Amino acid sequence: MRVAFLGLGIMGRAMASNLAKAGNEVAVWNRTPGKDVEGARSAASPADATREAEVIWMCVSDTKAVESVLFGPQGVHESLKQGMTIADSSTISPSATRQFAERVRAQGVQYVDAPMTGSKAAAESGTLIFMVGGDESSIEKLKPLFAAMGKKIFRMGETGKGQAAKLVMNLQIALIYEGFAEALTLATKLGVDVEALVPLIQASMVHSGVVEYKAPFVLRRDFSPNFPLRLMHKDLKLALDAAKELRVRLPGLETVEEIYDVAAEDGQGDLDYAATLTLLEKWAGVEVKGVSA
């Protein structure tokens, strides 16, 4: 299949590479030049990448970036043709997603929102989980591409529902991790060995995939970005914006988002979101670490 892949960040570059390895004809573009993907053509603009494509796949930073890639100067809209399909694996506003879909459908182009979960390691290994919004025929067309990049697809409903699902997934991840970080901080202050605490957590009803994934990084104090704090912060704001639109109160998320505000002000935006732990440590006057740190 001829694919234009737009956005070569932590996730996108690995995803585009897996598409090329699967035998697809891939053209790639990134806002910051200099990122190549083996087996893919590097394009000068989104319009250039899209020119001969059957599928346009996006994975960029936020709602404004998606709008720019689609409709800005030298954007995708300049090369759209009837029968093309756009898939967006960015995490953006559900309501904006619906608006973008309406605009391209006027040109005979289908639109699927396909954010994913699994972090950097899953992008590299091709084991992402996609939560998808769109009509079934469009999703069916994309299944070989999903299979090259991931292990599961969950259709959540019509266009926009994939983005909605992603926001509520990241809401849970942020709150679960915050509970874990606060538990580690208090445990350290109380003199409990955190190396002994983590196996207890995982053997009990507190067991969590978030803890399972993050604990080894935290215990060796590795906050290099698998999922940058600035992007999680963006997603939490999107969730709060969606809640505000619908008059839903999310008091737990409101509190956690304030912690992300302080972390961003503290210069932690490019670290992994697990670095919110360091704020708790600072306030408690302790440092959480395992014996290998």
N, C-alpha and C positions, 0 to 999 in steps of 0.2 A: 504494500500500500504506500502511496505517496503522502508523506506527513511533513507538515511544517511545525517544528517545535520551538516555541517562543518563551525564553526565560531559562537561563542555565545556572541557577543558584544551587544551593546545597542539595535540593531534591531534583530539580529539573535536569541538571547535567547528567545525573545517573539514569534518570528515566529516558532521556533522549538516547543515551548510549545503549540501553537495553532494547529500545525500538530498532536501532540500527543493527545491533547484533542479531535480532530476530529476522533480519532480511528485508526490512522496510527501506524504502527510498526516503531518506530523512534530510530535510534542510533545517538548519538551526539559526536562531538569532538571539542575541543577548544585548541588553541596553548598554552594558559596559563591554567594549570590544576586548578581544584577546582570549576568549574562552572557546576552544574548539572541541568537537566530539569526533572521535575516530570513526570513520565510515560515513560521516555526514557532511553535507555541503554547508559552509558558513555563508549566511546571507547578509546583505548590507542593511536590510530593513525588514520589518514585518511584512510589508507589501511584497518585497522581493522573495522572501521565504515562502509566501503563500501562493505565488503565481501559478505554480503547476500542481498544487497540493489537492488531494481529495479530503484530507482531514487537517484541521488547524488545532494544535494542542497548546494551551497556555499554562504556564506555571510562574507567575510573577508575584510581586510583593503585596499588593493591596488593590482596593477597588479603583482608585485613580489610575494605577498602572494598567489595569485591565482595560479601562476606558480609553487610555492613551494608545495602547497597542491596537485596539480594535478600530478606533475612530479618529486618532490623531494624525498629524502629517506623516505620510508614508506608512500609514496604518493598514491593517488587514482589509479594511473596507474597500481600499483601492483595487484589490485583486479578487474580491469575492465573485464566485460564479454559482449559478443555480446548481443544487445537488451537493454542494460542499457541506461538511459538518464541522462545527466548532466544539471543542471540548475544553473546559476550563478547570484545571486542577489547582488554581489559586484558592485561597480562602478569602472570600469577599462578602459583601452585603447580599443577603437573599433578594431583597427588593430591587437592588441595582441589577442583579443577575437577570431577573425577569424583564427589566427594561431593555437590557442589552439583547436578550433573546428576541424580543419583539422587533427591535430595529433590524437585526440581520435576517429574520424570517421574512421581512418585507422584500428581501432580495433572493428568496428561495433557498436560504441556508438554515440548516437545523442547528440547534444549540443544546448542549448537554453540560450541566455542571457536575464536575467529578472530583471534588476535593478528596484527599486521601489521609490515611493515618499509618504510622509505622516508622517515622523518623528516618534519619540518614541511612542507617544500616539496612532497612527494608527497601529503600530506594535503590541502593547499590546491589542488593541480592535479588531484586525483582519480586519481592514478597509484600508489596503494599496492599492495603485494604482500601477500596474505593467506595465512597457513598455517593450515589448518583441520582441526579434529577433529570428527567427528560422522557420523551416518548419511547416506547419499547423498541420500535423499529430502528431508531437512531442508535440506541444503546446496543442493539444486536449487531449493527454494522461495526461498532467499535470493539466488540469482544476480542478479536485477535490482538488488538493493541493493548487492551487491559491485561490480557494474558501474558504479554511480553513484559509488563511492568509490575504486575501484582498477582496475588493469590486468591483474592475474593472480591466480588462486586455485590453491593447491596443497593438495589433500586429503592429509593425512598419515596418516589412519587414523581409528580410533574416538575418542570423546570423550577429551580430555586430550592427544592426540598433537599437536595444534596448539600447545599451550602448551609441550610438550616440545621441539618443533622451534624455537620462538622462543628458548628458553633456550640451545640449542646455537648458534643463529645469533648471539645477542648475546655469547656466550662468544668466538666467533671475531672479532667486530667489536672487542671490547675488547682482545684479544691482538694483533690486527693493528695497531690504532691505537697500542698501547703500543710495539710494535716501531718504528713510524714515529716516534713522539715521541722515543724513545731515540736513534734514528739521527740525527734533527735536532739533538738536544742534543750528541751527540758530534761531529757534523760542524761545528757552530758552534764548539765548543771547539778543534777541529783547524784552524779557519780556512777551512773549505769554504763557499762561497756556497750557501745553501740554495735560492735562486731557481734556480740551475743544477742543484742536486741533484734537485729534484722531477721535471723532465722526464726525467732519466736513470732515475729509479725507474720512471716510467710507460712508458718505452721498453724496459724489461728484464723478465725473468721475475718480478721483485718487484712488477710492476704490480698494483694493487688498486683496487677500487671505493671502499673506505674511504678510501684516500689521495686518490683523485680528488675525492671529495666534500669531505674535510676540509682538504686542503692550502690552498685559497684562503682559508679562514677563519683557519687557523693563521698563514699568512704575513702577514696583515694584523692579526693579534692580535685577532681578533673571537671572543670566547668567549661571546657571547650564546646562550641555550639553544635549539638545534634539538632536542636530546635532553638534558634536564638530567642532570647528573652523579648526583644523588641517585636518579634512576630507573634509570640504568644500574647503579649500586651495588646497588640493590634486586634487579635481575635477576641480577647476579653471585652474590649471596647465595642466591637461589633455585636457581641452577644448582649451587652447592656443597651446598645442602641436599638436592637431588635425588641428587647423587652420593653423599652420605653415606648416604642411605636404601638405595642400591644397592651400597654398599661399593666405590665407584670413586674412585681417586685422581686429582686434577687439579692437579698441582704448579704448573704455569704459572699457572693461574687463581688458585690460592691466593696466589701472590706478587702478582699484579696487584690482587687484592681488597684486599690490605694497603695498596697505594698509594691505592686509593679510600678506605680508612679514614682515612688521613692527610689526604687532600684534603677529606673531609667535616669533619674536625676543624679544618681550616684555613679553613672557611667558604665552600667552593667549591660546595656542594651545588646551588645554583640556577643555576650557570653550566653551559655545555655540558660534556659529559664530556671534550672535547678539552682542557679546562683542567688535566687531570693533567700536561700538559707543563710547567706553571709550577712544579710541585714538582721535576721533574728539573732545570729551569733554576736553581732556588734552590740545589739541592745541588751543581750544577756551577759556579755563579757566572757564568752566561752568560744572554743573552736571544736567543731565536730570532725572527727577523723578516725579512720581505722588504723590498725597497726602498720599497714602497708603504705600509708600516706607519708 
